[in-house]
Each structure stands twice: as structure tokens, then as C-alpha cells.
Amino acid sequence: MVEQMYSLNAVFGSLSNPTRRDILKRVSGHSMSVGAIARHYQFSLAAVAKHLEILEHAGLVTKTRQGKEQIVMINPKALATANDYLENYKQLWENRLDSLDQYLNSN
């Protein structure tokens, strides 16, 4: 349980930053080199690399080397863990709202 919470903390912490969410969106369609990702932002390559490091630490992306380039790919398993966590709350609220709907319709 502690390991899962650490993983969730890292995932949600990573996703709390709009730049990292944008990077994740960009690599969700296809893998990209670090340089290609960096071209989309007005800050340094080092800053982009730091964002990628945080995403990689959370397990949201993986990096592989192709020649001189590092290629970044999305890792959907980390998102699945977060989705499973949120799904519990979704089910809870759907049940509560269904109960409220039944109550309101019965009166």
C-alpha cells in the first residue's frame, strides 16, 4: 500500500505541472526525441530535461537511446494506476448521485 501511494504521489505530483501535462500529451501520440520536445518550449533544454526526469521518476514516460538521441515514450501503466485510484471515487459519487436522483424522483 505504501509503495502504491508513493507511486500515486509521484504520478499526481508530475501531473500537477502544466508543462509536464503538455509533454505527456505530446508523447502520447508517438515517441519523440528530447530535442524535438524541447523545441516546443521557450525554456532551456536543461529545464525540459528536468521535467522529463520527473515524469520518468513517476513512471509516466520511459527514455531509450537511439544513436545520439534519447527517445521519450509514454508509459500508460502509470496512468492506469492513477485511473484505478480515481475510479473508486467515480463509482462512489455515481452511487451517491444515483441515490439522490432516486430520492428526488420519488417525492
Phi, psi and omega in degrees: 000317180297317179298319180295318179295321177299317179298315179296320178299318179294317180296307182293325175298318178297317183285351180287346182260127183297327178295316180293323175297321179292318177300315180299320178297318181296318183273356179288332179279323180195156179291152182220152174284158178301318179298320179294323177294314184299330181296342181275357186234155183270007179247177190292160175300324179297322179293318177297318179299323178295317177299318179294324178298318179294316177298320180291319178299324179283350181085009183283333177225159171234151178240138174231159180257130172236101184065236180271349184263148169261128181255132182253131179230149176287148175242096186294344180298322179294322177292327178296322177298315178295319179298318178300318179298313181290331180300325177301317180288324177300313180297318178302311182289325176297319178296317179295318180290325175297319178296318178296318178299316178297318180297313181294324179284339181276347181257000000 
